[in-house]
Amino acid sequence: MSKTPENILAKLSDANQAGIDMKSPKAVVTFLLSQGEKDSILFFYKSGSVEFDFDKFNGAVAEMKEKKN
C-alpha cells in the first residue's frame, strides 16, 4: 500500500519527466511552485513545523520511481 498520496506521486512524476533533478528537494519544490502546487509542497513539511522532511521527500521520490518501473 502506498504511503504517499497518488496526487503527490503524479506531481513528482511530472517533475521527473520535465528533467528536474530528483535528488534536489530545492529543484523539485521550485518546479512545483512554478506549477502552482503549494499544497503538494506542504505535504513534505513536518506537521506543525516549518521544517522540511527530507526523509518523507526521499521516500516519496523512491516510491514514485518504484511505481514507474
GROMACS elastic network, one bead per residue, 0.5 to 0.9 nm:
[ bonds ]
;  ai    aj funct       b0    kb
    2     5     6  0.71040   500
    2     6     6  0.80734   500
    2    63     6  0.78587   500
    3    60     6  0.81785   500
    3    63     6  0.86533   500
    4     7     6  0.84409   500
    4     8     6  0.67210   500
    4     9     6  0.67784   500
    4    56     6  0.88064   500
    4    59     6  0.85101   500
    4    60     6  0.61046   500
    4    63     6  0.77828   500
    4    64     6  0.88261   500
    5     8     6  0.54419   500
    5     9     6  0.65158   500
    5    10     6  0.88124   500
    6     9     6  0.50501   500
    6    10     6  0.61106   500
    6    11     6  0.86729   500
    7    10     6  0.50091   500
    7    11     6  0.62723   500
    7    12     6  0.86821   500
    7    40     6  0.80264   500
    8    11     6  0.50956   500
    8    12     6  0.62053   500
    8    13     6  0.85180   500
    8    40     6  0.60802   500
    8    41     6  0.87130   500
    8    43     6  0.81220   500
    8    60     6  0.80955   500
    8    64     6  0.89567   500
    9    12     6  0.50644   500
    9    13     6  0.60651   500
    9    14     6  0.85896   500
    9    60     6  0.69488   500
    9    61     6  0.76883   500
    9    63     6  0.77640   500
    9    64     6  0.54842   500
    9    67     6  0.89071   500
   10    14     6  0.61790   500
   10    15     6  0.87049   500
   10    64     6  0.79267   500
   11    15     6  0.63086   500
   11    16     6  0.86345   500
   11    32     6  0.75216   500
   11    37     6  0.85542   500
   11    40     6  0.78058   500
   12    15     6  0.50512   500
   12    16     6  0.61515   500
   12    17     6  0.86066   500
   12    22     6  0.82603   500
   12    28     6  0.76907   500
   12    32     6  0.85217   500
   12    60     6  0.81396   500
   12    61     6  0.68541   500
   12    64     6  0.69385   500
   13    17     6  0.61005   500
   13    18     6  0.85168   500
   13    61     6  0.85216   500
   13    64     6  0.65969   500
   13    65     6  0.79908   500
   13    68     6  0.82324   500
   14    17     6  0.51325   500
   14    18     6  0.61646   500
   14    19     6  0.88480   500
   14    20     6  0.89633   500
   15    18     6  0.50300   500
   15    19     6  0.65799   500
   15    20     6  0.54747   500
   15    21     6  0.83288   500
   15    22     6  0.77551   500
   15    28     6  0.65692   500
   15    31     6  0.66757   500
   15    32     6  0.75755   500
   16    19     6  0.52942   500
   16    20     6  0.53852   500
   16    21     6  0.72449   500
   16    22     6  0.64705   500
   16    28     6  0.85897   500
   17    20     6  0.74100   500
   18    31     6  0.89702   500
   19    22     6  0.84304   500
   20    23     6  0.87759   500
   20    24     6  0.83052   500
   20    27     6  0.64727   500
   20    28     6  0.64531   500
   20    31     6  0.75531   500
   21    24     6  0.56037   500
   21    25     6  0.82914   500
   21    27     6  0.63722   500
   21    28     6  0.71223   500
   22    25     6  0.68987   500
   22    27     6  0.74533   500
   22    28     6  0.64530   500
   22    58     6  0.87705   500
   22    61     6  0.71227   500
   23    26     6  0.89682   500
   23    27     6  0.83938   500
   23    28     6  0.84857   500
   23    58     6  0.78711   500
   23    61     6  0.84683   500
   24    27     6  0.52896   500
   24    28     6  0.64432   500
   24    29     6  0.86779   500
   25    28     6  0.50936   500
   25    29     6  0.59706   500
   25    30     6  0.84159   500
   25    54     6  0.77783   500
   25    57     6  0.73587   500
   25    58     6  0.85123   500
   26    29     6  0.51396   500
   26    30     6  0.60172   500
   26    31     6  0.85503   500
   27    30     6  0.51127   500
   27    31     6  0.61982   500
   27    32     6  0.86633   500
   28    31     6  0.50572   500
   28    32     6  0.61554   500
   28    33     6  0.85711   500
   29    32     6  0.50097   500
   29    33     6  0.60493   500
   29    34     6  0.85538   500
   29    37     6  0.88090   500
   29    41     6  0.64213   500
   30    33     6  0.50907   500
   30    34     6  0.62369   500
   30    35     6  0.87510   500
   31    34     6  0.51128   500
   31    35     6  0.64662   500
   31    36     6  0.88910   500
   31    37     6  0.87559   500
   32    35     6  0.50300   500
   32    36     6  0.63831   500
   32    37     6  0.51452   500
   32    38     6  0.73132   500
   32    40     6  0.75672   500
   32    41     6  0.70172   500
   33    37     6  0.54052   500
   33    38     6  0.62462   500
   33    41     6  0.78638   500
   34    37     6  0.75321   500
   35    38     6  0.86564   500
   36    39     6  0.86762   500
   37    40     6  0.53686   500
   37    41     6  0.65128   500
   37    42     6  0.89561   500
   38    41     6  0.52322   500
   38    42     6  0.64011   500
   39    42     6  0.51180   500
   39    43     6  0.67160   500
   40    43     6  0.54379   500
   40    44     6  0.76063   500
   41    44     6  0.57132   500
   41    45     6  0.74555   500
   42    45     6  0.53680   500
   42    46     6  0.84762   500
   42    52     6  0.87081   500
   43    46     6  0.79851   500
   43    47     6  0.86668   500
   43    53     6  0.89645   500
   43    56     6  0.87008   500
   43    57     6  0.88209   500
   44    47     6  0.89548   500
   44    51     6  0.88878   500
   44    52     6  0.60448   500
   44    53     6  0.55433   500
   44    54     6  0.75230   500
   44    55     6  0.88887   500
   44    56     6  0.62046   500
   44    57     6  0.58809   500
   45    48     6  0.83562   500
   45    49     6  0.69132   500
   45    50     6  0.65029   500
   45    51     6  0.57309   500
   45    53     6  0.51765   500
   45    54     6  0.84502   500
   45    56     6  0.83556   500
   45    57     6  0.88588   500
   46    49     6  0.53817   500
   46    50     6  0.69200   500
   46    51     6  0.57652   500
   46    52     6  0.60930   500
   46    53     6  0.55557   500
   46    56     6  0.88034   500
   47    50     6  0.82370   500
   47    51     6  0.85981   500
   48    51     6  0.88353   500
   49    52     6  0.82165   500
   52    55     6  0.89600   500
   52    56     6  0.87365   500
   52    57     6  0.84601   500
   53    56     6  0.53899   500
   53    57     6  0.63500   500
   53    58     6  0.87693   500
   54    58     6  0.60000   500
   54    59     6  0.83679   500
   55    58     6  0.51663   500
   55    59     6  0.59588   500
   55    60     6  0.84908   500
   56    59     6  0.50866   500
   56    60     6  0.61027   500
   56    61     6  0.86305   500
   57    60     6  0.51799   500
   57    61     6  0.62281   500
   57    62     6  0.86258   500
   58    61     6  0.51164   500
   58    62     6  0.61280   500
   58    63     6  0.85255   500
   59    62     6  0.50952   500
   59    63     6  0.60615   500
   59    64     6  0.85576   500
   60    64     6  0.60523   500
   60    65     6  0.85773   500
   61    64     6  0.50370   500
   61    65     6  0.61931   500
   61    66     6  0.85624   500
   62    65     6  0.51300   500
   62    66     6  0.60763   500
   62    67     6  0.85462   500
   63    66     6  0.50431   500
   63    67     6  0.60660   500
   63    68     6  0.84987   500
   64    67     6  0.51752   500
   64    68     6  0.61426   500
   64    69     6  0.89126   500
   65    68     6  0.50206   500
   65    69     6  0.65691   500
   66    69     6  0.54144   500
